[in-house]
């Protein structure tokens, strides 16, 4: 069964199964555009509600290809839909149009500008190198899941709010509801495997001066890369790193901070990021393949390649200044030599004799 035939039959059978179970719902099929991905989905919305459940058709088609029977796939979809409807977050839908209430739920996320170019045309955003900051109202976030709404141009216009006001409010509110967490990699590993196990393996604890990588994210570990946009993040990271540092985009959920202490170079870090993204990061969670750098003295955040180019330019300027200074000294000495060479011999002898208290011949 090809995908188009599956989709048509799948939607009809879902509708029949849900109606048979007594569910009063509306069913539609449309394309869902999410950050980093888009997919065709069946949207099921209970009668009288504006909040429904989306299920990706492609995921269930893959299950069929992986050996599940068609009946098993449909039954599983019905189970997922019923579970999603029963667990929908409880909030006032009318509040969505009240910005004074919604801004308290405002958070920031960082995504790839290139991958999400089409999406970014429809949402307010600010660029940070080859990334973009977008905004989201987080309605609910706990161990059971997360409910949120991406702020679109249309939604913002309906609220009567400017992009500038949205950004200012997000800069103030996001660090409050999703505060930044910066931990050494040794501490993160100890949390994952248990302190005793980490101690036995010699991973934890590690002296601050020996910590080579730090992990930055937020408490719920969801879209934690957004901390890059926080006003004081770079200063906090520089304090932990002991000065300048590189940033590796581990995923949209966290970033890695590597002190710029000469132990790892840009090319090595770029190769590491590309390999990890290609082999270990899901496409939906990928941020970028780039490596970034923060100059703690100049307070400049930039792509690693820009940092290297800027340093090379500074070195070239310094060398030019040194050459100019050296040339100036040599020029001064040469001028003095030329002056002596042009002075009449008798005048030179007179001066020499007088300096010694003698008499010229």
N, C-alpha and C positions, 0 to 999 in steps of 0.2 A: 504494500500500500504506500503510494507516494505521499508527500507532505500535504499537498492541496486536498487530496481525497480524504486523508486522515482528519484534517482540520474541519472540513465540512461535516463529516460524520460525527466527529468528536463533539462539536458544539451542539448538534441536534440531540445526541444521546444524553449529553449533560442536562440540557433543558428538560428532556422527558424524565430523567431520573430525579431531578430536583422537584419537578411538579408532582411526581408520584409520591414523594416524601412529604408533600404538603407545604413545601416552601413557596412563599409568594415573593418572587424575585424578578428583576429585569436582567436579561443577558445580552451582552453585546461583544463584538470583537473589534479591537483597534490596536494600533501600534503604540506601545509605551516607550517614550524616550526618557532614558535615565542617563545619568552621568556615566560616561565610559561605555555605554551600551544602549541598544534599543531592541525590542522584541515584540512579536505579536502576542496579544494576551486576550483571554476571555475575562471580561469584567462582569461580576455578579453583584448586583445591588438590591438589597431588600426593598420591598415596596414602602414608600414613604420616607426613605432615607437617602441622604446624599453621599454616604460613605459605603463603599463596596469593597470587594476583594478581587485582586488580579491574580491570575495564574498563567504562567508562560506556556503557550501551546508547544513550543519546541522542546521543553523539558519532558513533557509527557510523550512526545513523539520519539524522543531519544530512549525513553523507558521501553517503548514498544520494540525499538531496534535492539535493545539490550536483552531481549528474551521474555519480557512480560507479555501476557496475553492482552488482547484489546479490552476484554471485560475487566481485567485487573487494573488496567490503566484508567478506565472510566470510573471504576469504584474508588480508586485512590484519589482522583480529582474531586469527586463528590465529597469525600472525607476531608480533603484539604479546604474546600470551599466552606463547608459547614463549620469546620473548626475556626477558620478565619473570621467568619461572620459572628460567631459567638464570642470571639476574643477581641473584637474591635474596641479600640480605646473609647472611653466614655468622655466626650467633651461637647461643649456647645458649638454647633456648627455656625451659629450666628456670630460667634466671636471671631471667626476667620476674617470678617470684614472690619473688625474693630482693631485698628493698629495700636491703639493705646494699651490694649490687652496683649496683643500678639507680640509686640516688641520685647516683652519680658521673656519670650521663648526663642529669641533670635540668636542663631549661632552662625559661625563661618566655616566654610570648607574650602580646601585647595585642591584643584584638579588640573589635569593637563589641558592647556589651551588648544593645542593642535588636535588632540583626540576628540575634544568636545566643541569644536568650532561651530558646528550647526546648532547645538544646544545653546551656546553662549550668545548667539544672535537673538535669543528669546528671553534671556534672563539678565538682570543687572549684575555687573561683575567689575572687578578691577584686576589688571594684569600685574603679575610679579614675575619678571623674566619670561620664561616659556610656560608659566603656570597662570591660573586665574583663580581669584577669590570669588566664591559664590555664597549665597545666603540661604539659610533654611530655618523655618519655624519648627522647633522640636516639640511635638505635642506630648510625647511619652517616650521614655527610654529606661528599660529595666532588663532583668535577666530573661524575661519572656519575649522580648522583642522591642522594636523601635517604631514609632509612628511619627512621621515628619512631613513637611510640605516645602518643596523647593520654591523659593520666591521667584516668580516670573515677572516680566515687564507688565503683563496684563494685570496680575494680582496687585502689583505695586501701584499701578495707575488707578485701579478701583478703590484702593485705600487712600488715594490722594497724597502719596508720600513720594518725595524725590529720592533718586539714587544716593545723593549726597547725605541726606538725612538717615537713610537706611544704613549706610556704611558707618556713620558716626555712632548710631545706636548699637550696631553690631560690635563695634570696637569696644564699647563700654560694657555691653551685656554678655557677650560670648565668654570672656574670661571668668565671669561670675558663675555661669551655669555649666561651663565646661573648662575648668581651670587646667592650666598646663601642668604636666608631670614630667620631670626630667630625672631619669634614674640611670645609674651605671649598668652596663650590660651584665656584670656579675650579679647585681641585685635582681635584675629581671630574670636571669637564669635560676637564681635561688628560689624566686617566687613560683616559677614554672615546675621545677623538679623537687622542691622542698629544700629547706635550709640544710638539714642533716646530710642529704645526698650531695648537695653542692659543696659542702665542707669536705666530705670524704673525697670528692674528686678534685679538690683544691681550686675550685672555681670561685668560692666565696669564703670569707670576705676578701676584698682587694683594697690595698691602700689607694687613696685618691690619686696619688701621683702615678700609679701603675694602671689606672683605668684608661683604656684606649678607645672605648666606644660608649656613648650614652644614647639612651632611647628617649625620645620626646613624644608624648601622646596626651590623651585626656582620660579621665577616670573610667568611662565606659568603653574605651578603646575603639570607638566608632568615629571615623573621619577625623582622627587625631592630628593629621597633617595640617589641619586648619590653624594650629598654633603658630605656624609661620607668619600669619597675618597679625598676631597679637602685638600690641604696641611695644611691650617691654620684653618680648621673647628673646630677641637677639642678645640683649644685655644679660639676661638670666643664663642663657646657654654659654655665653662667653665666660661668665663667672665659673660655671661648672667645668668648662673645657680649659680654663686657665689662659684664655686669650683667643687668638684667631682659631677658626675651625672650618672644616668642610661639612656640608650637609648632604647625606645620601637619602634619596626618596625611597624608603623601604616599601611604602605603599600609601594609599590615600588615608590609611589609618594610623600611621606612625612614621617618624623620620629618625634617622641615625645621625648623631653628632660625632665627628672624628676630629680630635685636636690637631691643628696644623703645627706639629712639632718636628716635622722632617722625617718621621718614621714611615709615612705612606704618601705617595705622590698622586697627582691628579689622574694620570693615565691608568695607574693601578686601580684607583677607586672607580673610575669610569668603567673599566672592564668588569669589575666586581658587580656593579649595579646592573649592567646589561645582562650578565649571566644569570643573576638572581631573578630579574624580571622575566627572562625567557624560560626559566625552568621551575621557579617556585611561586611566583605571584600570579593569581588568577587575573585574566584580562580586566574584569570588572573592578579589581582592586589596584590596578597599576596606576602609578602617578606619572613619572617620566623616567627616561634613561639618562637624564642629566645629573651632574654633580655640581653643587653650589658652594660658595665660599663666603665667609663673613670676616671682614677686616675690622677687628674690634677697636683699633685706634682711629681709623678714618670713618668708622661706622658705615661701611658699604657692604650690602648684600648683593651678590652677583653670580652669574654663571661661572663655574670654575675656569673655563677657557678665557673669559673676560678678565678674571683675576690674573691669570698667567700673562696675558697680553699687557695688562696694566703694569705688572711688575717688570716685564721686559722693557716697557717704555720708560719706566722710572730709572732702570739701570742704564739705559741708553742715554738718558738726559744727564745722569750723574757722571757717566764716562765723558760725555761731551763737555761738561763743566770742568772736569779735571783736565781734559786736554786743553781747554781754553786757558785755564789757569797756568798750566805748564807752559803753553805757548807764550803767555804773557811774560813769564819769568825769563824764558829763553830770549824773547824779543828784547827785553830790557837789558839783558847782558850783552846781546849782540850790538844794541845801540850804543852802549858804553864803550865797547871795543872799537866800534867804528869811529866814535868821537875821539878816542885816544889816537887812532891811526891817522886821523886828519890833522891833529895838532902838530905845528912845526917842531922839529927836533930840539932846537935851542930852548923853546918854551918848556918842553918836557924836562930838559936837563936843569933849567933854572928852578922849576918847581921841585924836582927831586933834591937839588942841592939845598934849597931853602928848608925843605922838610928835615934835612939832616944837620942843618945849621952850618953848612959849608958855603963855599964860594964858587960861582960858576967860572969856567975857563973861557 
